Amino acid sequence: MKIFLVGGAVRDSLLNLPIKDKDYLVVGATPEQMLQLGYRQVGKDFPVFLHPKNQQEYALARTERKIGLGYGGFSCHASPDVTLEQDLLRRDLTINAIAQDEKGNLYDPFNGIEDINARLLRHVSDAFVEDPLRVLRVARFAARFHALGFHIAAETLALMRQISASDELNALTAERVWQEVDKSLGGPHPEIFFEVLHQCGALEVLFPEIFALFGVPQPEKWHPEIDTGVHTLMVLAQAALLTEDKSVRFAALVHDLGKALSPKEHLPKHHGHGQKGLPLIKALCARLRVPNETRDLALLVSDQHQNVHQAFELRAETIVKIFDKADFWRKPERLTQLILTCTADMRGRTGFENTTYPQGEYLSQCFLAANNVDIAAIIAAGFQGAEIKQALNLRRIEAVSQFKQKVQTTLGKDGR
């Protein structure tokens, strides 16, 4: 029995990156032997065992045979006669098909080290096309290692297009798709993930609402990049620079879905696109089973981002209505998330990447003024029942109005 460290731990070590998880491969052992050594078996599809002391995963060397659609449509064969090279052959990318023995010796039958040095994401074998999940995984690796200069091999991208053109992507479960999206949203360059999916044809299959934005024009005066799809990925990139909050990043991704519904005769204008996008966001989130909090922020941003951009022009009453509708009184963190997404939207345009966004600070101060209204004083004044809510609303409007007048007197109507 021989034990090898495999997968991401070996790859990241060679890239001088922090190692998060360690996966081990066991060659020449049976399940019975593992159990006798105190390992605990987990999973029914193939033999994976947890170490009796550190709970790290040890998988028996195995081969796989395609028997159905999707990433789960495989028959697994694990036995002591499966070699290290046979196990590595079934892996997705050469950079993930490197093993290290207990003495530190590296085994690299598919030239993964060479591809690491060349910053190349290349498939191990043509069996790559048998697992549709690999389209999403490669896109995620391209995003994760983008800053290191990695790119996808042309022949691998061709296989990804082949998978996208088949029915295989439709066999992926919503949970598995969202898991890859969620991981990508947490990375430094989530826009690359969706850009790769667009390049290989998977975006149209898995995210048709986002795909529909490409080719839709916007007014060149405000959007020098013109294309709405391009703008969307630029906004996502800016959101990633502003915050690690994955809900904000997702909201940035879907904030303009309604522009795909703008009548052609009205292009490049997109009147009411924020509200038109709400059903699209709901459908996308329902299909992928997006967490409720993430969905709700996305809906809020789509509905209100135009108002936020025009914050200095809004009446005090309108501003308070926005606060009410978004329930900032109970969830003030949503205001911060909304402002971050709108800042990304402003900067996600060619030539506007370093633009300041005074609307954000203005709305924050408006909310502070409104939220500082003393409810206890209203009750002490003798108001009861519905009168309390009405009086509170009026005083909040008055507080915002006073702050608004102060800003206009000091800085001008546009807040600058």
Secondary structure, 3 states (H helix, E strand, C coil): CEEEEECHHHHHHHCCCCCCCCEEEEECCCHHHHHHCCCEEECCCCCEEECCCCCCEEEECEEEEECCCCCCCEEEEECCCCCHHHHHHCCCEHHHCCEEECCCCEECCCCHHHHHHCCEECECCHHHHHCCHHHHHHHHHHHHCHHHCCEECHHHHHHHHHHHHCCHHHHCCHHHHHHHHHHHHCCCCHHHHHHHHHHHCHHHHHCHHHHCCCCCECCCCCCCCCEHHHHHHHHHHHHHHHCCCHHHHHHHHHCCHHHHHCCHHHCCCCCCHHHHHHHHHHHHHHHHCCCHHHHHHHHHHHHHHHHHHCHHHCCHHHHHHHHHHHCCCCCCHHHHHHHHHHHHHHHCCCCCCCCCCHHHHHHHHHHHHHHCCCHHHHHHCCCCCHHHHHHHHHHHHHHHHHHHHHHHHHHCCCCC
